[in-house]
Amino acid sequence: MNQTPAKRILVLDQDPEFLDQLSQGFGDEPYELLLAASLEQARGFLHEFRPDLLVVDSSLQPSLQETLQTTSGSDHQPPLLVILPGHDPQEEAVLEAFERGADDLACKPMSVAWLKTRFRIWLSRSRSLRKPS
């Protein structure tokens, strides 16, 4: 029987409380969560795995995207969800995230249930929404 590999989500965020919240709240999901607290850790995950979704803190977005261009090549560009601080981010921050290549945005703090739903939606669409080479 041919088993489909689990989908993977790479989360890059320097906030240990947020990463711990994800680690605690996502154990029962049908995908693998790769949690990186640093760009170096994220590079290791990108080298070893091919995530189906990338989630990154807005302050680390430019560095991650630069890493993606040099590490992953143009054949693998998964959707990018950028996390902004605060419930009502400034318009400049939102526009900047999209200009830099974000496909979607989320704002901290957020509930685990909300994030699980967002992840499921993106993973269900990730094959058809890969960025063109």
C-alpha positions, 0 to 999 in steps of 0.5 A, spaced: 500 500 500 502 506 497 502 511 503 502 519 502 507 522 506 505 527 511 504 534 509 509 539 513 509 546 516 515 550 517 514 555 523 520 560 524 519 564 530 523 567 535 518 567 540 519 561 545 512 562 548 508 561 541 513 555 539 511 552 545 503 553 544 504 550 537 508 544 540 502 543 545 496 544 541 498 541 534 500 534 537 493 531 534 494 534 527 495 530 521 501 533 519 508 534 521 510 541 524 517 543 524 518 549 529 524 553 528 527 558 533 532 561 528 534 562 521 539 557 522 534 551 524 529 553 519 535 552 514 536 545 516 529 543 516 529 546 509 535 542 507 532 536 510 524 537 508 520 540 503 515 543 507 508 544 504 507 551 508 511 556 511 509 560 517 514 566 519 514 572 523 514 578 519 521 580 522 524 574 519 521 574 513 526 577 508 531 572 511 527 566 510 525 568 503 533 570 501 534 563 504 529 560 500 532 563 493 538 560 495 537 553 498 530 551 495 531 553 488 525 555 484 522 548 483 519 548 490 516 555 493 510 553 498 505 558 500 508 563 505 503 565 511 507 571 515 505 573 522 505 580 524 504 583 531 498 585 534 491 585 532 491 591 528 497 592 524 499 598 521 498 598 513 505 599 512 507 593 515 501 589 511 503 592 505 510 590 506 509 583 508 505 582 501 510 586 497 516 581 500 512 575 497 507 573 503 501 569 500 497 570 507 497 574 513 495 572 521 496 577 527 499 575 534 496 573 538 491 568 535 488 562 538 490 555 536 483 553 533 484 559 529 491 557 526 489 550 526 483 552 521 488 556 517 493 551 516 488 546 514 485 551 509 492 552 506 494 545 506 488 543 502 490 548 497 498 547 497 498 543 491 494 547 486 497 554 489 505 553 489 508 559 486 510 558 479 517 557 477 
